[in-house]
Amino acid sequence: MHILSQRYLLLLFLAPVLMIGQSQNDSITNLDEVILLEGFLKKKAIGITETSSLGIAELEQFSPIDFASGLNQISGLYVLSGALNTNRITIRGVGARTPFGTDKLRLYFNGIPVTNGTGVSTIEAYDFENMGRIEVVKGPKGSGLGANLGGAIVLNTKPPQVGKTLLKNSFTMGSFQMAKNNLAFRHSEKNFNLNLNYNHLQTDGFRQNNGFERDGFLLTSSVRLGTKDKLDFLVNHIDYQAGIPSTLNQTDFREDPRRAATNWLAARGFEDNNYTLTGIAHNHQFKGNLSTTNSVFYTYLDHYEPRPFNILDEFTHGFGFRSETKGALFQGNFSIGAELYKDEYNWQTFVNEFRDNNGNGSLQGNQLSDNKEFRSQLNLFGTYTLPLAPKLEGQLGLNLNQTRFDFRDLFNSGPENTSAQRRFDPILLPSFGLQYRIKNGRLFANASRGFSNPGLEETLTPDGVINPDINQEKGWNYELGTRLTLFENSLGLGVSLYQMNITDLLVAERLEEDLFIGRNAGETRHQGLELDINYRWRFAEQWTMIPRLSYSYSNHTFVDFVDGDNDFSGNDLAGVPRHRVNSGLTIRNYKGFVFYLTHQFVDEIPLTDQNTRFSSSFSVFNVQARYRTQIGDHFSIGLNAGINNVFDTNYAQSVLVNAVGFGGAQPRFFYPGNGINFFTGLQLQYQFRN
């Protein structure tokens, strides 16, 4: 009865929005801003490298805190989201076995690499309401973007609109005591622009011990120095605290998905983060089309996390530079550059005495360890794109990676000290691409080599010593595809076929709740098909309907994987659904009204290497309505409201692969997705005279 009453209340809110959308005569809509902003955002991948991208219009289909659903529109990419602070991004199955977080891909923010020294990327450190475009390279073909096996994700903030000064505030509230506010000031003129954003988010969350509170500040600015030089500035700061409900076993997941894991609830486990990124870039335009861009950056992360098994206190200083020069050479175009990232990672662990704290949660006890690790990655890269025939282009790319770890044990002395160094051999990563232009689109092919570094847990043995036997994952990716626009650009069609063969597969074996050991264990084959279709149909003078569908078929298997007495060769790769569908329907009225219906289907996921346990397949539906109108010459107002998980499906939004039950307990595989929930928002914008 409570759910029904909530639905009726939402319908009452939607009714005036719908009526306003049909009654207003003003034709100024949010479309202008979306089209203008996306038109200024240039592709970051070099040359003919194939990418997928999302713009403002795609991201607005979902709640402003549901960035996982936004990213999941991209075929071949899947975000497993256990909570706002617990996300694992996999691309074509790479990274699916990672216990926590995102690795094996490279993340960039406004051109700055923000993946740390062991390859971990923290997507939740950014407010997606500030994004203007998200670009994804699937697989290692992006030579200038790291050549990681998973590929690269490039986040770009909204670009300036020359000649405009505006103040905009977006406020959203919803279920689970959620409130979010994003305040933006933007000013742009011919030789200078400034963007300031402040955002605040708080929610109690769907589950016990699931609260989240975040404050963020973003500054971007550009200054032109004459006709040939430009300086870009960036400051991004995030401060957030998040409860950790952790995973549930099958019984608890089925009977009460809102509960937290017993031990995490008793400890009131949480994480407290302060993250800062600063950068400055200089671009110089030489004669002709020769240009160079050089940037330097600094990152700082302060992280405190009480867990049931111990308390982790860590901080990381990171810094580096990126340089890229582009121009014409002979009949083609070239790009050469270098990217260096170094960080100093400091971490200590302490006894968590929550069991002796009278039910008040975590209490820091005696120190257990004190460690420091210096980590560095150097990428040298170059590409050359050359016309081979009137409609045929070829591209050669090279990336050379050098990775080093220097681990120092500051807690133990004498024979018990475990300090050590590990320097991986330089690895050369070529990429070969072809593109052939046809009447309504293009055909493309690529063969590229990639790698993945071991994570921190995989680098160290259970005794805390640098693991001398661990190697980097390496693999070749082969891809064929086409992109077509048909029927006077009304129909967009994309098809990709790929196969990736990965050797020296990295396996993080869980020995205890907070104890892993990494090793190389065999070979995997990733085969798949990706299909993207969208159609734009103007069915009335003021109305457009846009259905879309993305489908991912993933046949990812162990070719050779023997673990002790167990032979898993031929089994499906754990953590990857075989079929995944993301579809949607947009109905847009040019007087300011937009309606979104979105759907996600995820097939069952193998939870163990033995393929004896699987998650259940699920479908989740979301709806949203938006309306925006102009009031006078300077002021505009927008309203939106939506329902997530319309049919209140109990589903696993993320899973933990190869979970182990300790002390006779059931293994905890499942992160429950949110039940049915609602949100509504108000956007106010004032544009100053220019």
N, C-alpha and C positions, 0 to 999 in steps of 0.2 A: 504493500500500500504506500510505503514511504517513497519507493522508486517511482511509482505511478504519479504521485503528487509532484515529484521533482520534474517529471517529464511534462506535466501539464503547465507547471510554472514556466518552463523553458519555452513551450509553445506560445504561452501568453506573451513572452518577450519577443519571440520571433515574429508574431503576427504584425505588430506595428512596423517592424523592419521591412517585412514583405510589402505591406501597404505603402510605406513611404517610397520603397523602391519602384512601385508602379505609378505613384502619383506625381513625383517630382518631374519638372520639365527641364531642369538644368542638365546639360549634356557633358559637363566637366566631370571626369571620373579619375580614379586612381590609375587607370591604364596609362595615362600620359607619363606619370612618374616611373612606372615599371618599365615601359619601353625605352624611355630616355636613359635611365640608369643602366639597364642591361646593354644598351648600345655602346656605352663608353667602356665596358669591361672587355679587355682583350684576352685572348687565349694565352695561357702561360706556358703550356707545353710547346716545345720547339718544332717548327716546320710542319710536316705532315703527320706528326704523331697523333694518333686517334685518341680522343677524349670524350667523356660524357660530362654534362654540366647541368646545374640547377640554377635558376634565377629567382628573383623575388616572387614572381607569380606562382612558381612551384612550391616555394617554402611557405607561402601564405595559406596553403590549403590545410594546414594543421595548426594546432595550438602552439603559441610561441615558446612553450617549454618542451614541445615534443619534436626535438630535432632528429631523433632516431627515425620516426616515420617519414620525415622529409628526405633524409638520406636514402631510406629504403626504396624510394622511387627508382633508383638507379639499378638496372639489372646487373647481376653479378656481384653487387655489393650488399652485404647484410650486416646491420647493426644489432647485436644482441645486447639489450639494455636491461640490466638488473635493477637499476635505479638511476636517478639523475647523475649520480657520481660514480656509477659502475657500468662502463660501456666497453664492449669489445667489437671492433670493426673487422670484418673479414672480407676479402676481395678474392673471388674465385677459389674459395676454400682456404686460402693462405691466412694463417693466424687463428684458425678455428680451434686449435688445440691449446692455445694460450690460456692458462688458468684464469688470469684476471687482467683486464686492461687490453690495450691495443698495441700490437707490435707488428713487425715485418712489413710495414709500409712507412712512407715518409710523409710528414705533415708540414705544410707551409702556411704561414699567415702573412698576407700581403707581401709575398715573396721571400719571407724570412723563414729558414728551417727551424721548427720548434719541436722536433723529435729529439729526445735526449740521447745521451751517449751510448745507451744500450738498446736503442731502437724503440723506446716506448713513447707513444703519443697520447696526449690528454685532450680529447675533443671537448670535454665538458668545461674547459677553461675559457670558452668563448660563448658570447651571447649571440645566438643565431638571428636575433632581430636586427643586428648590425650588419648582416651579410648582404652583399649585392649579388654575388655569384660564387658557386662552389664547383670546382672543376676536379674531375677524377680521371686519373690514368690507371687503367686496369692492367696489372702485370708490369714487368720490368722494362718496358719499351721506352719509358721517358728518361733517356740518358742524362739529361740535364737536371732531373728531379730525383736522383739517388739510385735508380735501377734496382730498387728493392723488389723481391718476388711478389709482394702484394701490390706494388705500384705506389701511387702518390695521391694525396688529397690536398688541393690548394684552396684555402679560404681567402676570399677577397671581400673587403668591406665595401659599402656603397660608395661609388665614386662621386666626385663633385659635379654639380650642375652649374656651369659657368653663368654668372650673372644673377644668381639667386641667393637670398639670405632667408633662412626660415628657422622657426622654433617648433618642434614637434614633440608631443607627449603621447605615449601609448600605455594605457592601463588595462590590465587583464586580471579578472578574479574568477575563481572556480572552486570545484570540489576539493575536499581535504584541506580547507582553509588556505587555498592557494591565492597569492596576490603577487603580481609582477608589474613593475613600472619601468619604462624605458624613456628617458628624456634626452632629446638630441637638439643640438644647435649646429647649424650648418651655414657656412658663408663661403661664397666662391666668386672670384673675379678673374680677370684674364691671367694675372701672374701670381695669384695667391689664393689658397683655399684653406679652410679650417673646419674640422669636424670634431665636436665634443659630445660624448655620450656618457650618461650615468644610468646604470640599471640596478634594480633591486628585485630579488625574488625570494619568497618564503612560502613554504608549504609544510603541512604536517605529514604528507605522504599517505599512500594507500595502506601501508603496513605499519605494524608496531615498530618503534625505533627507526622511523623512516623520514624524520624531519630534515628539511634542507633550507638553508638560508645563505644567500649570496648577494654581495655588493660588488659592482664592477665599474671600472672607469676606462674609457677608451678615448685617445686623442690621435687623430691623424691630420697631417698638414703637408702642403706642398708649396714651395716657393721657387719661382722661375728667376734665374739669374741671367738676364739677357736672353738671347734667342737660342743658345746652345746648351745651357746648363739648367739643371733642376735639382732641388733638394727635397727629399721626402722624409717626414718624421713620423714616428710611431711610438706610442706608449699604451700598453694594455695592462691593467691591474685587476686581479680578481681576488676577493677574500670570501671564502665560503666554509661553512661547517655543515656536515651531513652525517646523520645517523646511518648505521650499517645494520640492516636486518638480516643480511646474509641469505644463504640458500635454505630450502626446505626439502625434507624427504617426501616420498610419494604420498604417504598417508596425510601428513599435514598440508601438503599442497592441494590435495583433493578436498579435504574436509574444512580447512580454514586457511585460505591463502593470505589472509591479512596478518597472520601472526609472524613474528620474527623467530629466527633460530633461538632455542632456549639459552644457549651459552652467550650468544651475542646480546640478547635482551638482558640477561643477568649482569653482564659487564657494562651495559649501556654503551656498546662499542660505537665509535664515531671517528671521523677524520676532520681535521682542521687544517685548512690550506690557505697560504698567502702566495700568490703567483704574480710575478711582474715580468713583462717583456718590454724592452726598449730597443729601438733601432733607428738608424739614420742611413739613407741611401742617396748617392749622388749619380746622376745620369748626365753624360756629355754626348752631344751629337756632333760628330765630325762631318767633313764634307761628304756629300752623297748620302747613302743610307748606313754608313758605319757609325755605330754607337757603342758606348760602354756604360754599364751600371755596376757600381761598387757599393756594397752595404756592410756595415758593422752592426753587431747586436749583442745584447746582454740579457740573460734570463736569471731569475732567482725564484726558487721554490722553497718554502718553509712548510713542512708537513709533520703533523702530530697525529698518531693513530693508536688509541687504546684498543687492543684486541683481547679475546679471552685467554689467549696463550701467552701474550706479552704486550708490552707497549713499545711502539716504534716512534722514535723521534729523529727526524732527518731534515737536512737542508742541502740544497744544491745550487752552486754557482755555475752558470754556463755562459760562454761567450764564443764569438766566431765572426767570420766574414764570408761573404759571397761576392764573386766577381764574374760578370758575363759580358762578353764582347760579341756583337753581331755585325754582319755586313755581307757584301757581295764579293764573290771570288770566282773569277773566270765566268762561266755561264750559270753558276749556282749561288746559293747563300750558305754562309757558315755561322756557327756559334761555338765559341770556346769559353771555358771558364773553370773556376775552382770554388770549392765550398769547404770550409773548415769549421768543425764544431768541436769544442772542448768543454768538458765540465768537470767539476770537483764535487763528488757526492760524499756526504758525511752522514753516517747513521749510527744510532745507538739503540739498544734494546734494554728494557727493564722488566722486572717481575711485575705482573699485574695482580694485585692483592684484592681484587674485587670480592672474592669469596669471604674475606674477613672485614668487609667494609659496611656491614649492617644494612645490606640492600641498597646502598647508595651508588652503586656502579663502580667504575674503575678507580684504582688507587695505585699510584706509582710506587714501586718498591725498589729493591736493590738492582744495581746495574748488572746486565748480563754480557754486553759487548760494546765495543767502541771501534768503529771502522771508518776508513776513508778510502775512496777509490777515484783515481784520475782516469778519465776516459776521453778518447779522441777519435774522431772520424774525419778523414780527408777524402773528398771526392774531386777528381779531375775529370772534366767532361768536354766533349766536342761533338758536333754534328755537322754534316754537310748534305745539303739538299740540292739535287741537280735534275733539270728536265732531261729526260731520256728520249722523248718523242713529243709531238704536239700535245698529247693528252696524258702522257705518262711521266711521273716523277719518281725518283728514287732517293732514299735517304740512308746514310750511314751514320751511326752513332757509336761513341765509345765512352765508357765510364771506367775509371780506375779508382778502386777503393782501398784504403789502408786504415785498419782499426787497431787500436791499442788499449789495453787495460793495465792499470797499475794499482794493485790492491794492497792496503796497508792496515795491519792489525795493530790498533793502538791500545788494546786492552790486555793482551797477553805478552809475556816476555820470555826470553830464553827459548828452549826447545818447543814450547807451546805456541810461540808466535807463528802466525800463518801468512805473513806478508809474502806476496809473490807478484810477478808480472806476466802478462800474456800479450804477445804481438802476433796478430794474424798475418799470414803472407799476403802481399798485395794481390788483388784479384781483378782481372781485366774482364769487362762486361760489354761485349759488342751488341749492337742492334742493327737490323737490316729491315728497311721498310719500302713498300711500293704503294703508289696511289695512281689509279687510272680514272680519269673523269669521263663519265658517260652523260647522256643527254639530260637526265633528271637527277644526277647525283654522282656518286663515286664508288669505286671498288678499292679495297685496300688489303694488304697482306703485310705480315711482320714476323720476324724471327728474332728473338732477343734472349740474352742470358741475364739472370738475376741472382741475388743472394739475400740471405738473412743472417744477421748476427745473433748469437745466443743472448738471451736475457740474463739478468743478474743471477736469478736462481739457477739457471743452466750453467753459468760461468763458474760457480763455486760448487765444491763438493759439500756433503753434509757436515764436514768438519770445518767448513769455512775456508778451505784452501782453493786457489785457482785450479780449475779442472784442466789438466794438461791434455786430456783426450778429446775434449769437445772441439768440433769443427763448425765452420759456417755451413748453413744450408746453401745449396747451389742448384740451379735448374735452368732449363731452356723452355721458353714459351713460344708457341706457334699459333698464329691467328690469321683468319680470313674473315672478311666481312664486307658489307655494303651499307651505304646510307642513301636513301632515295627520298625525293619529294615529288609527289604525283598530283594529278588533277588540279593544276594551277595552284600548287603549293598548299592544297588543303589537307593532303594526306602525307604524313611523315612515317617512314619505315626504316628501321635499322635491324640488321641481323649480323651476329658475330658467332663464329665457331672457333674454339680454341682447344689447345692441348698443352699442358705444362707438365714436364717431367722433373721431379725434385728428388735429388739425392742427398745423403747425409741428413735425413729428416731429424729435426730436433724434437726430442721428447722430454717433457718435464714430468718425471715420475714422483708422485706424492708419497712420501714415507710417513709423515706425521702431518698434523693439521697445519703447521707452518714450516714444514721441512720438505724440500724438493731436491731432486738431483737431476741434472740434465745429461743427456747422452744422445749420440747420433744412432738412429735405429732404422736403417733401411731406406726405402724409396716409395714415393707416391706418384700416381698419375692423376692429373686433374684434367678431365675432359668436360666440355660443356657447350651449351648453346644459349645465346642471349637474344631476346626478341623485344623490340620496342616499337609500338604503334601509337600514333595519335592522329586525330582527324578533327579539323575545324569546319563546322557546318553552321552557316548563317541561315537559320530557318525562318527568320522574320526580320523586318527592317531594323529593329533595335536589339535583336537577340542572337546570341551565338552559343552553340553547344559544342563542347570539346571533350569527347571520350578519349581515354588513353589506356594503354595496357603495357606492362613490362613483365616479361616472363624469363625466368632463369632455370635452366636444366643443368644439374650438377652431378656428373658421374665421376666422383672422386674416390679412388680406391688405393689401398696399400698394394704395391707391386711385390715388395719384398720387405717383410717386417716380422722378425722372429724375436720374441721377448722371453728369454729363458726356455722353458719347455713349451711355450705357447707360440704357435705359428699363425699370425693374423694375415698372412698374404692372401690377397683376393677380397678381404673385407672392405666395407665402405669406410671412408675416413670419418672418424667420430667428430661430431659437432657441425656437420653440414647437411641441410635438408636437400633431398633429391630434386624436389620441385618447389618453386616459389613464384607467386603471382602478386603483382601490385597493380591495381587498376583504379581508375577514377573517372568521374564525370563532372565537368564544370559547365554551368549554365550562367552566362554573363549577359547583363543588360547594359547597354552603353550609357544609360542614365545613372549608373552607379551601383547596381545590385549584382552580386555574385553569389552563386550557390555551389557548394562542393559536396560531392559524395565520394568517399574513398574506401578502398577495400584492400586488405592484405591477406593472402593465404600462404601459410608455411606448412610444408609437408613434415612428417615425422622426422626426428633427428636421432641418429645413433648416438647413444650416450657413453658407450664403452667401445674399446678396440675390439672386444669379442663380438660386438653387434648383438648382444643378448638383451640389452635394455634400450628402449626408444622413448622419446617424448611423443605426445599425441599431436597430430596435425591440428591446425586451427584456422579459423577465419575471423577477422575483426573488421568491423565497419565503423566509419566515422562520418559525421555530417557537420557542415558549417555554413552559415549565411553571413555575408558581409555587405555593408552598404556605406557608400561615401558620397557626400555632396558638398558643393561649394556654397558658402554664404558670403556674399559680397566679393570684393576683389582680392581680399587677403586671407580670409579665414575659411577653413574647411573642417568638416567633422565626419568621423567614421564610426560605425557600430559593427560589431560582429558577435556571434554566439554560436556555440557548437556543442555536440555530444560526441564523446569518444567511447569506443566499445559499446555501441548502441544496444547490442543484445546481451550485454553483461556476461561475456564469455570468460570462463576460467581457463587461462592459457599460460604457457611458460614463455615469457618475453626474452629470457636468456636461460642458458643451461651451463652447468659445470661438468666438463668432460672427465670421465674416469674418476668420479667422486668415490671416496672410500669411507666406509662407516667405521668409526673407532669405538672400542669398548662394547662391541655388540650392537651398536646403534645402526639404524638404516642409513645408507649413503644419502647425502643431500645433493641432489642434482639440479633442483629447480629454483629459478627466480620468477615468482608470479608476476604477470602483467597486471596493470591497474584494472579494477572493475569499472562498470559504467561510471562516467564522470562528465561534468559539465563545465563550460567556461564561457565567459562573456567579456567583451572588451569595448573600450571607448578610446578613439584616437582624435586628438585635437591638433591642428596645425595652423600656425600663423606665418604668412609670408610677408616679409617687410618690403617696402618699396625699394626698387633698385635704380 
